[in-house]
Amino acid sequence: MDELTILVAGFSGLSCAYHFPGKTTIYEARDNVGGTAGSMEWEGFTFDYGPHISFTKDTYVQKLLAQGVKDEYVTKQVSNGNYYQGHWVRHPAICNLCDLPPETNRDALLSFIETKERESEIQNYRDWCELGQGKYFAENFTHIYTEKFWTVKPEEMTYQWVGERVAKPTLKRVIDGSLGLQTDTGYYFTEFRYPKVGGYGSYSNFWLEAKDRVNLKLNHRVTKIDLNKRILSFANQQDQEFGETLITSLPLPEFISLVVDVPESVQEAVTKLRCTSIALINIALNEQVNLPYHWFYVYDPDILTPRISIYSNISELNAPEGCTSLQAEVPYSNTRPLPVESLVERVLDDLQKMKMFNPDSILKAWQVNVKYGYVIYDQNREASLNIIHDWMRSKNVEPVGRFGLWQYLWSDQAIKSGKKLIESKFLVT
């Protein structure tokens, strides 16, 4: 069996290498593995490249991840919440309206009931939210969050990606939540698993069981790809030939920009793909934040971040004893650029409005930009992907993972995308 070449050592690329029975070479631009599910550390404070937890019910993936950390992980009951104009609200907010001011509770409930009494055709994500949550709640909560998190208006997005990600409750559940009779969270998973130490990126070590078959080359940034001559060029001035099949989880715009002689139709299609970028504001505190949440959502339009993760609540070893590691996300894109002023200072000011911690407890706060955050599902995505992927596969290039497939994949789904590709392409079982 010919040696397999893989670009990027993220979860999907590592999964391909792990499940391929022959030899593989993985080229990774960074000096570590894990990709966008990797982790970073400062003076005993651990942060991920955006929030990651494992809640998969797939026992195979559970065992694979546990293997990566030698069974050293924590299992916790989910505790997430919402912040709305000074109020802490259980999650999902639409199922816990009693935590909101009485007038907001009433108006959201009445709007939900009115929506259930009429039929409406769904054209886009705005329609989906208003039909599934009521117009009042959608306009005052979900639409605001959408523009902060996705950086586009909800009517620009399709709704087929939603699945369980956004609450679409029954009338009884909303009424129970409005009256304070809710007996469960109504969330789509109740517990999660996370490495005890090293952050979520530690899970990526599952590939080490196959290290005798895998040639991992770190600090190898690709600068040119010649699919006709089957040659990769790197920033270190080295060229390397590759075999019949090339697997890539490089973001599609990056991959296409590196390839020699790309048809105009493919170049045009890739310009229509959209995604968010994310500015991560990491904050190390020498005090414990007095909040029970692992993460929470922020609906206020004047507060930049849509979501905050408290990593030291996810695993106590993500911060020194008595300290807190937390992270605020600020998504951005061409349609919603980052503010010109200091983003770190702005986020810290926002968190002070929320009275989360004593500003004197800040040991360090810094910004890390992630160029490729979340794939935006707009009306152009599917047709553009068909053009790009058809051409790539005609050249024996197989896309995999979140940014190769250009899908909103969780990390377990990224792993399974690699496994599925190897099984189908090479008839491996």
C-alpha positions as CSV (number, residue, x, y, z in Angstrom):
1,M,0.0,0.0,0.0
2,D,1.4,3.4,-1.0
3,E,2.4,5.9,1.7
4,L,-0.3,8.4,2.4
5,T,0.3,12.2,2.6
6,I,-1.8,14.4,4.9
7,L,-1.8,18.2,5.3
8,V,-2.5,19.5,8.8
9,A,-2.2,17.5,12.1
10,G,-5.7,18.5,13.4
11,F,-8.1,15.9,14.8
12,S,-9.3,14.9,11.3
13,G,-5.9,14.5,9.8
14,L,-4.6,12.6,12.8
15,S,-7.6,10.4,12.5
16,C,-6.8,9.6,8.9
17,A,-3.3,8.7,9.9
18,Y,-4.4,6.6,12.8
19,H,-7.0,4.6,10.8
20,F,-4.8,4.1,7.7
21,P,-3.1,0.7,8.0
22,G,-0.1,1.8,6.0
23,K,2.6,4.5,6.3
24,T,1.6,8.1,6.4
25,T,3.4,11.5,6.5
26,I,1.6,14.5,8.0
27,Y,2.9,18.0,7.4
28,E,1.9,20.5,10.0
29,A,2.8,24.2,9.9
30,R,2.8,24.7,13.6
31,D,5.1,23.2,16.3
32,N,2.3,21.1,17.8
33,V,-0.7,19.0,16.9
34,G,-4.4,19.5,17.5
35,G,-5.2,22.2,15.0
36,T,-8.2,24.4,16.1
37,A,-8.9,22.0,18.9
38,G,-5.4,22.5,20.4
39,S,-4.5,24.3,23.6
40,M,-2.1,26.9,24.9
41,E,-0.6,27.5,28.3
42,W,0.9,30.4,30.4
43,E,2.4,30.0,33.9
44,G,0.1,27.2,34.8
45,F,-3.0,28.7,33.1
46,T,-4.5,26.6,30.3
47,F,-6.7,27.8,27.5
48,D,-8.0,26.2,24.3
49,Y,-8.1,27.7,20.8
50,G,-11.8,28.4,21.4
51,P,-14.0,26.3,23.7
52,H,-14.0,22.5,23.3
53,I,-15.5,19.7,25.3
54,S,-16.4,16.1,24.5
55,F,-20.0,15.2,24.8
56,T,-20.1,12.6,22.1
57,K,-22.3,9.5,22.7
58,D,-20.2,7.5,20.2
59,T,-18.4,4.9,22.4
60,Y,-15.7,4.4,19.8
61,V,-14.7,8.1,19.9
62,Q,-15.0,8.2,23.7
63,K,-12.4,5.3,23.9
64,L,-10.2,6.9,21.4
65,L,-10.1,10.2,23.2
66,A,-9.6,8.5,26.6
67,Q,-6.7,6.7,25.0
68,G,-5.1,10.0,24.1
69,V,-5.0,11.1,27.8
70,K,-4.4,7.6,29.3
71,D,-7.9,7.8,30.9
72,E,-6.9,10.9,32.8
73,Y,-10.0,13.0,32.2
74,V,-12.9,14.5,34.2
75,T,-16.6,13.9,33.6
76,K,-18.9,16.7,34.6
77,Q,-22.5,17.7,34.6
78,V,-23.1,20.6,32.2
79,S,-23.4,24.0,33.9
80,N,-24.0,26.7,31.3
81,G,-25.9,30.0,31.5
82,N,-26.8,33.3,29.9
83,Y,-26.2,36.9,30.7
84,Y,-28.9,39.4,29.8
85,Q,-28.9,43.0,31.0
86,G,-27.7,42.2,34.4
87,H,-29.6,39.0,34.8
88,W,-28.2,35.5,35.0
89,V,-30.5,33.1,33.2
90,R,-30.3,29.3,33.1
91,H,-29.8,27.7,29.7
92,P,-31.5,27.5,27.3
93,A,-33.0,31.0,28.0
94,I,-36.2,30.3,26.1
95,C,-36.8,27.4,28.5
96,N,-36.1,29.4,31.6
97,L,-38.1,32.7,31.0
98,C,-38.8,33.0,34.8
99,D,-35.2,34.1,35.3
100,L,-35.9,37.2,33.2
101,P,-37.8,40.4,34.3
102,P,-41.5,39.8,34.5
103,E,-42.4,41.9,31.4
104,T,-39.8,40.1,29.3
105,N,-41.0,36.8,30.5
106,R,-44.6,37.6,29.7
107,D,-43.9,39.1,26.2
108,A,-41.6,36.2,25.2
109,L,-44.2,33.6,26.3
110,L,-47.1,35.4,24.5
111,S,-45.1,35.7,21.4
112,F,-44.2,32.0,21.5
113,I,-47.8,31.0,21.9
114,E,-48.9,33.3,19.0
115,T,-46.2,31.7,16.8
116,K,-47.4,28.2,17.5
117,E,-50.9,29.3,16.4
118,R,-49.8,30.1,12.8
119,E,-48.1,28.3,10.0
120,S,-45.1,29.9,8.3
121,E,-42.7,28.9,5.6
122,I,-39.1,28.8,6.6
123,Q,-36.7,30.4,4.1
124,N,-33.7,31.1,6.3
125,Y,-32.3,31.1,9.8
126,R,-34.2,34.2,10.8
127,D,-37.5,32.4,9.9
128,W,-36.3,29.3,11.7
129,C,-35.6,31.2,14.9
130,E,-38.8,33.2,14.9
131,L,-41.0,30.1,14.2
132,G,-39.2,27.9,16.7
133,Q,-38.8,30.5,19.5
134,G,-41.3,33.2,19.0
135,K,-40.6,36.6,17.3
136,Y,-40.1,38.5,20.6
137,F,-37.4,36.1,21.9
138,A,-35.8,35.8,18.5
139,E,-35.5,39.6,18.1
140,N,-34.3,40.3,21.6
141,F,-32.1,37.3,22.1
142,T,-31.2,35.0,19.2
143,H,-30.9,37.5,16.4
144,I,-28.6,39.7,18.6
145,Y,-26.5,36.7,19.4
146,T,-26.4,35.6,15.8
147,E,-25.0,38.9,14.6
148,K,-22.4,38.8,17.4
149,F,-21.3,35.2,16.9
150,W,-21.8,34.7,13.2
151,T,-21.1,38.3,12.2
152,V,-23.9,38.3,9.6
153,K,-27.7,38.9,9.8
154,P,-29.7,35.7,10.5
155,E,-31.6,36.1,7.1
156,E,-28.2,35.6,5.3
157,M,-27.9,32.1,6.8
158,T,-29.6,28.8,5.9
159,Y,-31.0,26.7,8.7
160,Q,-30.1,23.1,7.8
161,W,-27.0,23.2,10.0
162,V,-28.8,23.8,13.2
163,G,-29.7,20.3,14.4
164,E,-29.6,20.3,18.2
165,R,-27.4,23.4,18.5
166,V,-30.2,25.9,19.0
167,A,-33.1,25.2,21.3
168,K,-36.5,24.6,19.6
169,P,-38.7,23.7,22.6
170,T,-42.3,22.5,22.9
171,L,-45.0,24.8,24.2
172,K,-45.2,22.9,27.5
173,R,-41.5,23.3,28.1
174,V,-41.7,27.1,27.5
175,I,-44.7,27.5,29.7
176,D,-43.1,25.4,32.5
177,G,-40.0,27.5,32.2
178,S,-42.0,30.7,32.3
179,L,-43.7,29.6,35.5
180,G,-40.5,28.2,37.1
181,L,-41.7,24.6,36.9
182,Q,-38.8,23.4,34.7
183,T,-37.3,20.3,36.2
184,D,-34.4,19.8,33.7
185,T,-32.2,22.1,31.6
186,G,-33.7,21.1,28.3
187,Y,-30.2,21.1,26.9
188,Y,-29.2,18.5,24.3
189,F,-26.5,17.0,26.4
190,T,-26.2,16.8,30.2
191,E,-22.5,15.7,30.8
192,F,-19.2,16.1,29.1
193,R,-15.6,14.9,29.4
194,Y,-12.4,16.9,29.3
195,P,-8.7,16.1,30.0
196,K,-7.6,16.7,33.6
197,V,-4.4,18.4,32.4
198,G,-3.1,20.0,29.2
199,G,-6.4,21.3,27.9
200,Y,-8.6,19.8,25.2
201,G,-5.6,19.5,22.8
202,S,-4.3,16.6,25.0
203,Y,-7.0,14.4,23.5
204,S,-5.1,14.7,20.1
205,N,-2.5,12.3,21.5
206,F,-4.7,9.4,20.5
207,W,-2.6,9.1,17.3
208,L,0.5,8.1,19.3
209,E,-0.8,4.5,19.3
210,A,0.1,4.5,15.6
211,K,3.3,6.5,15.8
212,D,5.3,3.6,14.3
213,R,3.3,4.1,11.1
214,V,3.2,8.0,11.1
215,N,5.9,10.4,10.1
216,L,4.9,13.7,11.7
217,K,6.7,16.7,10.3
218,L,6.1,19.8,12.4
219,N,7.1,23.4,11.4
220,H,6.4,22.5,7.7
221,R,4.3,25.3,6.2
222,V,3.2,24.5,2.6
223,T,3.9,27.4,0.2
224,K,3.0,25.7,-3.1
225,I,1.2,22.6,-4.3
226,D,1.6,21.2,-7.8
227,L,-1.1,18.6,-8.3
228,N,0.2,17.6,-11.7
229,K,3.8,16.9,-10.7
230,R,2.6,15.8,-7.2
231,I,5.1,18.1,-5.5
232,L,4.7,20.0,-2.2
233,S,6.9,23.1,-1.6
234,F,7.6,24.3,1.9
235,A,8.7,27.6,3.6
236,N,11.9,25.9,4.6
237,Q,12.8,25.7,0.9
238,Q,12.4,22.0,0.7
239,D,10.2,20.2,-1.9
240,Q,8.6,16.8,-1.4
241,E,6.9,14.5,-3.8
242,F,3.7,12.8,-2.7
243,G,1.8,9.8,-4.1
244,E,-1.5,9.2,-5.7
245,T,-3.8,10.5,-3.0
246,L,-3.4,13.7,-1.0
247,I,-5.6,14.3,2.1
248,T,-6.0,17.9,3.3
249,S,-7.8,19.6,6.1
250,L,-6.3,23.0,5.2
251,P,-9.1,25.6,5.0
252,L,-10.3,25.5,1.4
253,P,-9.4,29.2,0.6
254,E,-5.8,28.5,1.9
255,F,-5.5,25.2,-0.1
256,I,-6.8,26.7,-3.4
257,S,-4.5,29.7,-3.0
258,L,-1.5,27.3,-2.8
259,V,-2.3,25.1,-5.8
260,V,-0.8,25.7,-9.2
261,D,-3.1,26.1,-12.2
262,V,-6.6,26.2,-10.6
263,P,-9.5,26.6,-13.0
264,E,-11.3,30.0,-12.9
265,S,-14.6,28.4,-11.9
266,V,-12.9,26.9,-8.8
267,Q,-11.2,30.2,-8.0
268,E,-14.5,32.1,-8.3
269,A,-16.3,29.5,-6.1
270,V,-13.8,29.7,-3.3
271,T,-14.4,33.5,-3.1
272,K,-18.0,32.8,-2.2
273,L,-17.1,30.7,0.9
274,R,-17.5,32.6,4.2
275,C,-16.4,31.9,7.7
276,T,-15.8,33.8,10.9
277,S,-12.5,34.6,12.5
278,I,-12.2,34.8,16.3
279,A,-10.2,37.0,18.6
280,L,-9.7,35.1,21.8
281,I,-9.1,37.2,24.9
282,N,-7.3,35.0,27.5
283,I,-7.5,36.2,31.0
284,A,-5.5,34.8,34.0
285,L,-6.8,35.8,37.4
286,N,-5.3,35.3,40.9
287,E,-8.8,34.9,42.3
288,Q,-11.6,32.4,41.8
289,V,-14.6,33.7,39.8
290,N,-17.8,33.1,41.8
291,L,-19.8,31.7,39.0
292,P,-20.9,28.0,38.6
293,Y,-20.8,28.0,34.8
294,H,-18.4,26.2,32.5
295,W,-19.4,28.7,29.8
296,F,-22.1,31.2,29.2
297,Y,-23.7,33.3,26.5
298,V,-24.0,37.1,26.4
299,Y,-27.0,38.6,24.6
300,D,-26.4,42.3,25.3
301,P,-25.6,44.1,22.0
302,D,-23.3,46.6,23.7
303,I,-21.0,43.8,25.1
304,L,-18.7,42.6,22.3
305,T,-18.3,38.9,23.3
306,P,-21.1,36.5,22.6
307,R,-19.6,33.7,24.8
308,I,-17.2,33.3,27.7
309,S,-15.6,30.1,28.9
310,I,-14.3,29.5,32.4
311,Y,-11.6,26.9,31.8
312,S,-10.8,26.5,35.5
313,N,-14.4,25.4,36.1
314,I,-14.1,22.8,33.2
315,S,-11.0,21.3,34.8
316,E,-9.6,22.6,38.1
317,L,-6.0,22.0,36.8
318,N,-6.5,24.5,34.0
319,A,-5.3,27.2,36.6
320,P,-3.2,27.2,39.7
321,E,-5.1,26.7,43.0
322,G,-7.2,29.7,43.9
323,C,-7.0,31.2,40.4
324,T,-9.1,31.4,37.3
325,S,-8.5,31.0,33.6
326,L,-11.3,32.4,31.4
327,Q,-11.6,33.3,27.8
328,A,-13.9,35.7,25.9
329,E,-14.5,35.2,22.2
330,V,-14.9,38.1,19.8
331,P,-15.8,36.9,16.3
332,Y,-15.1,39.1,13.3
333,S,-15.2,39.1,9.5
334,N,-15.4,41.4,6.6
335,T,-18.9,42.2,7.5
336,R,-18.2,42.8,11.1
337,P,-14.6,43.9,11.6
338,L,-12.8,44.2,14.9
339,P,-13.0,47.5,16.7
340,V,-10.1,49.9,16.1
341,E,-9.5,50.5,19.8
342,S,-7.6,48.0,22.1
343,L,-9.7,44.9,22.1
344,V,-8.3,43.5,25.3
345,E,-9.1,46.7,27.2
346,R,-12.6,46.9,25.7
347,V,-13.4,43.3,26.7
348,L,-12.1,43.8,30.2
349,D,-14.3,46.9,30.5
350,D,-17.3,44.8,29.3
351,L,-16.5,42.2,31.9
352,Q,-16.4,44.8,34.6
353,K,-20.0,45.8,33.6
354,M,-20.9,42.2,34.4
355,K,-19.0,42.4,37.8
356,M,-17.3,39.1,37.2
357,F,-14.1,39.7,39.1
358,N,-11.9,42.3,40.8
359,P,-9.8,44.1,38.2
360,D,-6.9,44.1,40.6
361,S,-6.8,40.3,40.3
362,I,-5.8,40.3,36.6
363,L,-2.3,38.7,36.2
364,K,-2.3,38.8,32.4
365,A,-4.8,39.4,29.6
366,W,-3.9,38.9,26.0
367,Q,-5.3,38.4,22.5
368,V,-4.9,35.4,20.2
369,N,-6.4,35.6,16.7
370,V,-7.8,32.5,15.0
371,K,-8.2,33.2,11.3
372,Y,-10.7,30.3,10.7
373,G,-13.4,30.0,13.3
374,Y,-16.8,28.8,12.2
375,V,-18.1,28.1,8.7
376,I,-21.0,30.4,7.7
377,Y,-23.9,28.5,6.1
378,D,-25.2,31.0,3.5
379,Q,-27.0,30.6,0.3
380,N,-23.8,30.3,-1.8
381,R,-22.1,27.6,0.3
382,E,-23.5,24.4,-1.1
383,A,-23.1,25.2,-4.8
384,S,-19.6,26.6,-4.3
385,L,-18.6,23.5,-2.4
386,N,-19.8,21.2,-5.1
387,I,-17.6,23.0,-7.7
388,I,-14.5,23.0,-5.4
389,H,-14.8,19.4,-4.1
390,D,-15.6,17.9,-7.5
391,W,-12.4,19.5,-8.9
392,M,-10.3,18.4,-5.9
393,R,-11.4,14.8,-6.1
394,S,-10.8,14.8,-9.9
395,K,-7.2,15.5,-8.9
396,N,-7.1,12.8,-6.3
397,V,-7.3,15.3,-3.4
398,E,-9.6,14.3,-0.5
399,P,-10.8,17.1,1.8
400,V,-11.5,16.2,5.4
401,G,-12.4,17.9,8.7
402,R,-14.2,21.2,9.5
403,F,-12.4,23.3,6.9
404,G,-11.6,20.8,4.3
405,L,-15.3,19.8,4.1
406,W,-16.3,23.3,5.1
407,Q,-18.8,22.1,7.6
408,Y,-19.7,23.0,11.2
409,L,-18.1,19.9,12.7
410,W,-17.5,19.2,16.4
411,S,-14.2,17.5,17.2
412,D,-15.8,14.0,17.4
413,Q,-17.3,14.6,14.0
414,A,-13.9,15.7,12.7
415,I,-12.4,12.4,14.0
416,K,-15.2,10.4,12.4
417,S,-14.8,12.3,9.1
418,G,-11.2,11.0,8.9
419,K,-12.1,7.5,9.8
420,K,-15.0,7.5,7.3
421,L,-12.7,8.8,4.5
422,I,-10.1,6.1,5.1
423,E,-12.7,3.3,5.3
424,S,-14.5,4.4,2.1
425,K,-11.4,5.4,0.0
426,F,-9.2,2.5,0.8
427,L,-11.8,-0.1,1.8
428,V,-10.4,-0.4,5.3
429,T,-12.6,-1.9,8.0
